[in-house]
Amino acid sequence: MATYAIGDVQGCYEPLTRLLRRVKFDPKNDRLWLTGDLVNRGPKSLDVMRWAMDQGDRLSVVLGNHDVHLIARYYGVTTAKKRDTLDDVLDAKDCGTMIDWLASQPFLVREGAHVMVHAGLLPEWTVDDAEKLAAEASHALRTGKRRELLRDVMDESPKRWDLGFSPKKRMQALFAAFTRMRILTKDGAMQLDFSGAPSDIPSSCLPWFDHPARRSSDAIVVFGHWAGLGLHVTPSVVGLDSGCVWGSSLTAYRLDDRAIFQEPCA
């Protein structure tokens, strides 16, 4: 039995199926983790959604920013962006069922030494802290007033975490950290507009995982979201967004022995 974590699929269904063949995925015994952003910008978001829903308990998914965007579009909270490729999902007769399934997915998955999120963890959070906060955000999305919550989190987010936040600001900060963050200022403020390569990071900032005050370095954090970073493996982080939707590759990481597998997406 093996567990494979796979980076951002973003509607790239064929590369996903080829990667599963490459790793010789055994659906009877193996398990899959997906780092979020199942949908959008690639050509077959509907196929990816239907496949994911068919996997049952063998699949663990965390929500990414594109997944949240799809849910928000369904509820009329936000409009289509220039590069959106979500119409096949939104036009499907069972779209509501797919949206409910997607909205029920967590923001964090933890097993043994590994923790999976889409974007990252703020430096002041321990893994235990992050697990509790992720559960809080997931509960709000699953059971609360979903349209109102999405309208709130689509507003401008606080850049820093504060235990004294109002409920609205608290949700904004949680959604931003778990699904959108890449870099921080040296004093810990999220810079949510940045999406470039490490060489483009301003001198006043650094990747979230390199912050000297980071309290989650005792775990191996598996994440996606940052195509500009590409595959990035250190003892305490595994970045798996290798830019499949941009024609690069889709990456799998086997948790059991830290082996890496890649499938070209061009």
RAVENGI-V541009 format. One record per helix or strand. SS is the DSSP state (h for helix, s for strand). FROM is the first residue (numbers start at 1). LEN is the number of residues. Records with the same first field share a line. If there is no record, write none. Layout:
SS->FROM-LEN / FROM-LEN
This chain:
s->3-4 / 31-4 / 59-4 / 106-1 / 109-3 / 114-3 / 183-3 / 190-1 / 205-3 / 220-4 / 232-2 / 237-3 / 249-6 / 259-6
h->13-10 / 45-10 / 56-3 / 65-10 / 87-4 / 95-9 / 127-17 / 146-8 / 167-13 / 198-3 / 208-3 / 244-3
